[in-house]
Amino acid sequence: MSKQIVELVTRWSAYEEKHSNPDIVAFCRLVISGETIKEKKITDRAEKIGQLARIIGRLSSVYGLYHRSAMLNNGLPANDSFFFLNVLNQLGEVNKSDLINYLLAETTTGMEAINKLVNAGLVKERKDN
């Protein structure tokens, strides 16, 4: 047998061990693409932390995209309106600055969101006594 056939049979054996239902077509694609059958194991702590950070970043991006998409058709004046209304529902009447601080928002962004809610008639504003 030639050396290449022996290597191919060895790779098929390794592929078979890793997959419960080995598929010859998938194996051939793997061989043609030049990928290795062995999975890279991350052993370094810094690499694991980096991988976790990338995963969290991707999840955050997906959440942000989904949130913006969901907020487009709900009739609220701004993307953050839901969060402001939800907190107002939980806390009841509260100062603007307390609401903004509770949501960990920047002052200007929070004031803009509150003003949009007031202008839309979703929140009533009253003066402090």
C-alpha positions in Angstrom: 0.0 0.0 0.0 1.2 3.5 -0.7 2.0 5.9 2.1 -0.9 8.2 1.2 -3.5 5.4 1.4 -2.2 4.4 4.8 -2.5 8.0 6.0 -6.0 8.3 4.6 -7.1 5.1 6.3 -5.5 6.4 9.6 -7.4 9.7 9.3 -10.6 7.8 8.6 -10.1 5.8 11.7 -9.5 8.9 13.8 -12.6 10.5 12.2 -14.6 7.4 13.0 -13.6 7.5 16.7 -14.6 11.2 17.0 -18.0 10.9 15.3 -20.8 8.5 16.4 -22.3 8.4 12.8 -19.3 8.9 10.5 -20.2 10.3 7.1 -17.9 9.5 4.2 -19.0 12.7 2.3 -18.2 14.9 5.3 -14.9 13.1 5.8 -14.0 13.7 2.2 -14.8 17.4 2.5 -12.7 17.6 5.5 -9.8 15.9 3.8 -10.1 18.1 0.6 -10.3 21.3 2.7 -7.0 20.4 4.3 -8.4 20.7 7.9 -7.1 18.5 10.6 -9.3 16.1 12.3 -7.9 16.8 15.7 -9.6 19.7 17.5 -7.4 22.4 19.0 -7.6 22.2 22.7 -7.2 25.4 24.5 -5.0 24.9 27.5 -3.7 28.4 28.2 -5.8 30.4 30.7 -5.3 33.6 28.7 -6.6 31.9 25.6 -9.7 30.6 27.4 -10.4 34.1 28.8 -10.0 35.5 25.3 -12.3 33.0 23.8 -14.9 33.6 26.5 -14.6 37.4 25.9 -15.2 36.9 22.1 -18.2 34.7 22.8 -19.7 37.3 25.2 -19.0 40.0 22.7 -20.8 38.1 19.9 -23.8 37.4 22.2 -23.9 41.1 23.1 -23.9 42.1 19.5 -26.6 39.6 18.6 -28.7 40.9 21.6 -28.2 44.5 20.5 -29.3 43.7 16.9 -32.3 41.7 18.1 -33.3 44.5 20.6 -33.1 47.2 18.0 -35.1 45.1 15.6 -37.8 44.3 18.2 -38.0 48.0 19.2 -38.6 49.3 15.7 -42.2 48.4 15.4 -43.5 48.8 19.0 -44.4 52.5 18.7 -42.0 53.7 21.4 -40.1 56.9 20.7 -36.6 55.5 21.4 -34.8 52.1 21.7 -34.2 52.7 25.5 -37.9 53.6 26.1 -38.8 50.1 27.2 -36.1 50.0 29.9 -37.2 53.4 31.3 -40.9 52.5 31.3 -40.1 49.1 32.9 -38.1 50.7 35.7 -40.8 53.4 36.2 -43.3 50.6 36.5 -41.2 48.9 39.1 -40.2 51.9 41.1 -43.2 54.2 40.7 -42.7 57.9 40.9 -39.0 58.8 40.9 -36.7 61.7 40.2 -35.2 61.9 36.7 -31.6 61.7 38.1 -32.5 58.6 40.2 -34.1 56.9 37.2 -31.0 57.6 35.0 -28.6 56.4 37.7 -30.7 53.3 38.3 -30.3 52.4 34.6 -26.6 53.3 34.6 -27.2 55.7 31.7 -25.4 58.8 30.8 -27.1 62.0 32.0 -27.6 63.5 28.5 -28.8 60.2 27.0 -31.2 59.6 29.9 -32.6 63.1 29.8 -33.1 62.8 26.1 -35.0 59.4 26.5 -37.1 60.8 29.3 -38.0 63.9 27.3 -39.0 61.7 24.3 -41.3 59.7 26.7 -42.8 62.9 28.0 -43.4 64.3 24.5 -45.0 61.1 23.4 -47.4 61.3 26.3 -46.2 58.0 27.9 -44.8 59.7 31.0 -46.1 62.6 33.0 -43.7 65.1 34.4 -44.3 67.2 37.5 -42.2 69.8 39.2 -40.6 69.0 42.6 -42.0 70.9 45.5 
